[in-house]
Amino acid sequence: MMAHLEASSPHTMNTYGRLPIALSHGQGVHVWDVNGKRYLDALAGIAVNTLGHNHPKLVPALQDQVAKIIHSCNYYHVPNQEKLAAKLVELSGMTNVFFGSTGLEANEAAIKLARKFGHDRGIERPEIVVYEKAFHGRSIATLSATGNDKVQKGFGPLVEGFIRVPLNDIDALRAATDGNKNVVAVFFETIQGEGGINPMRADYLQKVRELCDMKNWLLMIDEVQCGMGRTGKWFAHQWAGIVPDVMPLAKGLGSGVPIAAVVAGPKAAHIFQPGNHGTTFGGNPLAMRAGVETLRIMEEDGLLDNASRVGAHLKGALARELGGLKGVVEIRGQGLMIGMELAKPCGVLTQRAADAGLLISVTADNVVRLLPPLIMTEAEASEVVGILAPLVRDFLSS
Ligand SMILES: *Cc1c(COP(=O)(O)O)cnc(C)c1O
């Protein structure tokens, strides 16, 4: 019998516009629903399942960890915290790490770091520059930093101390902060994810780095979605050759196990003192093992290069099939973080793609977003386009 899933959640809060699909298991870049239907996964649980599903190296490591110890708490040392932190320090060129469990939690810690950075310098009312269309999470502070009315509506009063500026406009940033002695940090995503795959230009990133150095502000880059190899470098800002002072990470870091990290450079690494910050789940043995093994496997299997190569192939194939078509505004992004902006709202495409056996998302109303596992092959990427292109053509011509 087919499982019917519509309106089948009487006891969970009505927070998500879900498709009537329940996934049961996966293998590589494929997942199956409870009715046995197979899907090609070009979403990876929103940039989370870095290694796809049932990875032959990750699963035994996690099974081993579960049988040893899942959680211990931060009253004690967790050896893999030090191991994962050392690896993130090596990959980022930064110095110290705090571990949490979700993206908003990492961003909340970043905001606290910026505020205390200010207070330590005698700034009583610190202000942080944030961006139009940004998404930083749904806690009260992170939704206040987010640049989307829909996320904020109904939850006022918002947290104060944020100054909002447009993307990629250094003059606007200068003007918005001119003479303001309360500014302590500039905070953005290298490539906005929820906002519609909107990249910051390399020259802009370099200019903001210079400005932050000159003004003694923290440069805080939210790599929760665009980080962890997705663009073909460990962190997307590395394409611009800069190093931030604070970098929140989450989504792809544990390949499906909830985990987050705030990586800090010398300017921010020693702001928190005992008692300033903490969390119960953060850095627990299961999450740390997932992080350590995810990074190890990514290196062993050359997944950064794969993300670059397969991403270029995917974007190229999309451009060939759909670029220039009336109604296709732009195809953008880097590596396996790709957005295709259409001229009209296209939320219906998620269901139509699922019907055709493909998992994608639509964000910012009119941007088809592809975030496949970093293990995807060129042949599988071609298959994604093979399913998607006719759906988009149909959609635009109706
Ligand atoms: C998803 C996301 C967050 C929030 O992460 P959660 O784990 O959902 O709290 C924050 N910033 C960016 C850039 C994200 O993509």
The ligand as an ORCA input file, in Angstrom:
! r2SCAN-3c Opt
* xyz 0 1
  C      21.421     27.186      6.861
  C      22.158     28.425      7.170
  C      22.201     28.962      8.465
  C      21.389     28.397      9.590
  O      21.767     27.089      9.900
  P      20.796     26.196     10.824
  O      21.602     24.961     11.072
  O      19.562     25.962     10.038
  O      20.554     26.977     12.053
  C      22.982     30.064      8.667
  N      23.690     30.644      7.693
  C      23.686     30.150      6.440
  C      24.512     30.811      5.394
  C      22.905     29.045      6.132
  O      22.867     28.585      4.887
*
